[in-house]
């Protein structure tokens, strides 16, 4: 098993990264929150032209999802990738263009929380049974989200057209990859601040306590990235324990994203706890994606259900 990305995977990331860096990233989100500016309407089309939805390799798709998480890409982009997998299951999938998608998760009160654009072409329902395509939606009410960069609504979803188990498995991997990217982005923000914030005539990163926080973040980030790579290669090679390794990646990456986001806030000190500092965006995005992916409960269930026996 070759775990390192090859030339094709590196090329896929190299095509997508300039598109994302041109429009996204934590500082650009902070500016948009200050000014009320919106994300360019052409972002999905530009990312699609860069190969976001057409890359055939599952490993390349996972690495591209890492890039989405790194720059806090709108969940619209991740939903579009999931939607491409879900719609590919259907007999009328041939020739379908890229679709604007939202993702819904049960809210525990008989309804669903829907994240993404308010006028999607398709709503994907992500629950314990995997990924489904909503065919009946009503009582949609827009509400405030804990993540100001992610639109949210409450809805009642009736009929759901189920997709294959393979779609749900790929969705779990891509969510883990997004988490791994979020962990990386939070780590980078913390390290940059530790290098540039000066107190008592020296960077705060010179203090051993801050060094340890950044080192732990780096370790978690690398562990998340490695687990995603292993899981993606397991899927590509159709290994019998692939489902288990996807569950491992989901658990490790979500934990890394959450803990790195908190560490990033801590490194920023008192300012990190204010809305003026964009560090909180990594934490709230992680919480939303955990809600969609089922959180630690679903990851534990999948781990226990698929433990390799030999």
LINUR-V715863 format. One record per residue. N is the residue number from 0. RES is the residue in three letters. SS is DSSP state (a for helix, b for strand, c for the rest). Layout:
n = [N/N]
res = [RES/RES]
ss = [SS/SS]
This chain:
n = [0/1/2/3/4/5/6/7/8/9/10/11/12/13/14/15/16/17/18/19/20/21/22/23/24/25/26/27/28/29/30/31/32/33/34/35/36/37/38/39/40/41/42/43/44/45/46/47/48/49/50/51/52/53/54/55/56/57/58/59/60/61/62/63/64/65/66/67/68/69/70/71/72/73/74/75/76/77/78/79/80/81/82/83/84/85/86/87/88/89/90/91/92/93/94/95/96/97/98/99/100/101/102/103/104/105/106/107/108/109/110/111/112/113/114/115/116/117/118/119/120/121/122/123/124/125/126/127/128/129/130/131/132/133/134/135/136/137/138/139/140/141/142/143/144/145/146/147/148/149/150/151/152/153/154/155/156/157/158/159/160/161/162/163/164/165/166/167/168/169/170/171/172/173/174/175/176/177/178/179/180/181/182/183/184/185/186/187/188/189/190/191/192/193/194/195/196/197/198/199/200/201/202/203/204/205/206/207/208/209/210/211/212/213/214/215/216/217/218/219/220/221/222/223/224/225/226/227/228/229/230/231/232/233/234/235/236/237/238/239/240/241/242/243/244/245/246/247/248/249/250/251/252/253/254/255/256/257/258/259/260/261/262/263/264/265/266/267/268/269/270/271/272/273/274/275/276/277/278/279/280/281/282/283/284/285/286/287/288/289/290/291/292/293/294/295/296/297/298/299/300/301/302/303/304/305/306/307/308/309]
res = [UNK/UNK/UNK/UNK/UNK/UNK/UNK/UNK/UNK/UNK/UNK/UNK/UNK/UNK/UNK/UNK/UNK/UNK/UNK/UNK/UNK/UNK/UNK/UNK/UNK/UNK/UNK/UNK/UNK/UNK/UNK/UNK/UNK/UNK/UNK/UNK/UNK/UNK/UNK/UNK/UNK/UNK/UNK/UNK/UNK/UNK/UNK/UNK/UNK/UNK/UNK/UNK/UNK/UNK/UNK/UNK/UNK/UNK/UNK/UNK/UNK/UNK/UNK/UNK/UNK/UNK/UNK/UNK/UNK/UNK/UNK/UNK/UNK/UNK/UNK/UNK/UNK/UNK/UNK/UNK/UNK/UNK/UNK/UNK/UNK/UNK/UNK/UNK/UNK/UNK/UNK/UNK/UNK/UNK/UNK/UNK/UNK/UNK/UNK/UNK/UNK/UNK/UNK/UNK/UNK/UNK/UNK/UNK/UNK/UNK/UNK/UNK/UNK/UNK/UNK/UNK/UNK/UNK/UNK/UNK/UNK/UNK/UNK/UNK/UNK/UNK/UNK/UNK/UNK/UNK/UNK/UNK/UNK/UNK/UNK/UNK/UNK/UNK/UNK/UNK/UNK/UNK/UNK/UNK/UNK/UNK/UNK/UNK/UNK/UNK/UNK/UNK/UNK/UNK/UNK/UNK/UNK/UNK/UNK/UNK/UNK/UNK/UNK/UNK/UNK/UNK/UNK/UNK/UNK/UNK/UNK/UNK/UNK/UNK/UNK/UNK/UNK/UNK/UNK/UNK/UNK/UNK/UNK/UNK/UNK/UNK/UNK/UNK/UNK/UNK/UNK/UNK/UNK/UNK/UNK/UNK/UNK/UNK/UNK/UNK/UNK/UNK/UNK/UNK/UNK/UNK/UNK/UNK/UNK/UNK/UNK/UNK/UNK/UNK/UNK/UNK/UNK/UNK/UNK/UNK/UNK/UNK/UNK/UNK/UNK/UNK/UNK/UNK/UNK/UNK/UNK/UNK/UNK/UNK/UNK/UNK/UNK/UNK/UNK/UNK/UNK/UNK/UNK/UNK/UNK/UNK/UNK/UNK/UNK/UNK/UNK/UNK/UNK/UNK/UNK/UNK/UNK/UNK/UNK/UNK/UNK/UNK/UNK/UNK/UNK/UNK/UNK/UNK/UNK/UNK/UNK/UNK/UNK/UNK/UNK/UNK/UNK/UNK/UNK/UNK/UNK/UNK/UNK/UNK/UNK/UNK/UNK/UNK/UNK/UNK/UNK/UNK/UNK/UNK/UNK/UNK/UNK/UNK/UNK/UNK/UNK/UNK/UNK/UNK/UNK/UNK/UNK/UNK/UNK/UNK]
ss = [c/c/c/c/c/c/a/a/a/a/a/a/a/a/a/a/a/a/a/a/a/a/a/c/c/a/a/a/a/a/a/a/a/a/a/c/c/c/c/c/c/c/a/a/a/a/a/a/a/c/c/c/c/c/c/c/c/a/a/a/a/a/a/a/a/a/a/a/a/a/c/c/c/c/a/a/a/a/a/a/a/a/a/a/a/a/a/a/c/c/c/c/c/c/c/c/c/c/c/c/b/b/b/b/b/b/c/c/c/c/c/b/b/b/b/c/c/c/c/c/c/b/b/b/b/b/b/c/c/b/b/b/b/b/c/c/b/b/b/b/b/b/b/c/c/c/c/c/c/c/c/b/b/b/b/b/b/c/c/b/b/b/c/c/a/a/a/a/a/a/a/a/a/a/a/a/a/a/a/a/a/a/a/a/a/a/a/a/a/a/a/a/a/a/a/a/c/b/b/c/c/b/b/a/a/a/c/a/a/a/a/a/a/a/a/a/a/a/a/a/a/a/a/a/a/a/a/a/a/a/a/a/a/a/a/a/c/c/c/c/c/a/a/a/a/a/a/a/a/a/a/a/a/a/a/a/a/a/a/a/a/a/a/a/a/a/a/c/a/a/a/a/a/c/c/c/c/c/c/a/a/a/a/a/a/a/a/a/a/a/a/a/a/c/a/a/a/a/a/a/a/a/a/a/a/c/c/c/c/c]
